[in-house]
Each structure stands twice: as structure tokens, then as C-alpha cells.
Amino acid sequence: MVLDPLPLQVFAEYFPNGIGRYAVGGLFVGLGAGIIYLGTGISAGASTFLESTLSYASGRSRFQQYVSSRDWRVVFAASIVAGAAIYSLTLGDGFRYSTDVQVWRLFVGGILVGVGTRVGKGCTSGHGICGVGSASRTSLVGVATFLLVAIGVAQLVAAIGVSP
């Protein structure tokens, strides 16, 4: 049996450095999500980090619902930042980062992502990793919606010629 080389060429085009680093990263994300769920019974979502952190300073009931899980959420969020820093310093190019996207667009995009996270009751990665992994109907619909809207917006932006 001979494999068709076309799929390999597609991988080479979109992943010029290979897919190994992405596969290892995916395995670590899945392992971390599994460990957190088995250890706490709570899905490993990062979008509730701000509200759980505010539970340290605010007595409002909205924030107090996270008191029982806030400590591990702080460690979880800090570990995301620490992991990126360790990678950048050891295997990456240091902390150099550049983009052609204008700063105001990054800011507006961040605001829209934050609003979408609240409206969608979780972030895209939380729904995609933990929600789909646990066969949550809400997350399955959410992820399908995220993908369809993202594809549509990308096509629209490309069609009208918007650049960074």
C-alpha cells in the first residue's frame, strides 16, 4: 500500500517546522486538563480566573462562588504564564514578539474576546478541550459556532481586503 503524498505536502506547507511540537503541546494540554479534572472534579477553564481572583477582594456573591476553587485557579493561570516564559527562555527566541497588527486592533480584539467569553459561558479553549472532551452538548454547539463564525469572518475580511 502506497500513501498519497498530497496530505504530507499540505502538512509541510502549513507546518514548515513539522507537527511534533504541536502534538506534544496538545498531549500536555490534555494531560493537564485530565489531571485537574480528576483531582478537583472541575473543568480546567481559564476564563473564570478573573472572577475567582476577585473573590479574594470582594464579598459579592458572584465572586464568592469560586472560593473553594480559587487557589488552584491562581496556580493554573500562573502556570500558563510560567510555562510560556520557560519555553521562551529555553527553546524559543526569548521574549521577542512582533506583529503587524495595530495596537488598537489588539486592544479591541481583547475586549471582544472577553465579552464573548462571558456571553458564551467560557472561553473557546475551555469549551474545545474540556467541554468537547466531556461530550457537553453546549460545548459541542459552541465550538461548531466558534469555528463557523471564525471561518466566515476570515473569508469576509479577506474578501474586503482588510490588512493588519
Sequence and secondary structure as in RCSB ss.txt:
>XXXX:A:sequence
MVLDPLPLQVFAEYFPNGIGRYAVGGLFVGLGAGIIYLGTGISAGASTFLESTLSYASGRSRFQQYVSSRDWRVV
FAASIVAGAAIYSLTLGDGFRYSTDVQVWRLFVGGILVGVGTRVGKGCTSGHGICGVGSASRTSLVGVATFLLVA
IGVAQLVAAIGVSP
>XXXX:A:secstr
    SHHHHHHHHH TT SHHHHHHHHHHHHHHHHHHHHHSS   STTHHHHHHTTT   HHHHTTGGGHHHHHH
HHHHHHHHHHHHHHHTS TT    SS HHHHHHHHHHHHHHHHHTTS HHIIIIIIHHTT HHHHHHHHHHHHHH
HHHHHHHHHHT   
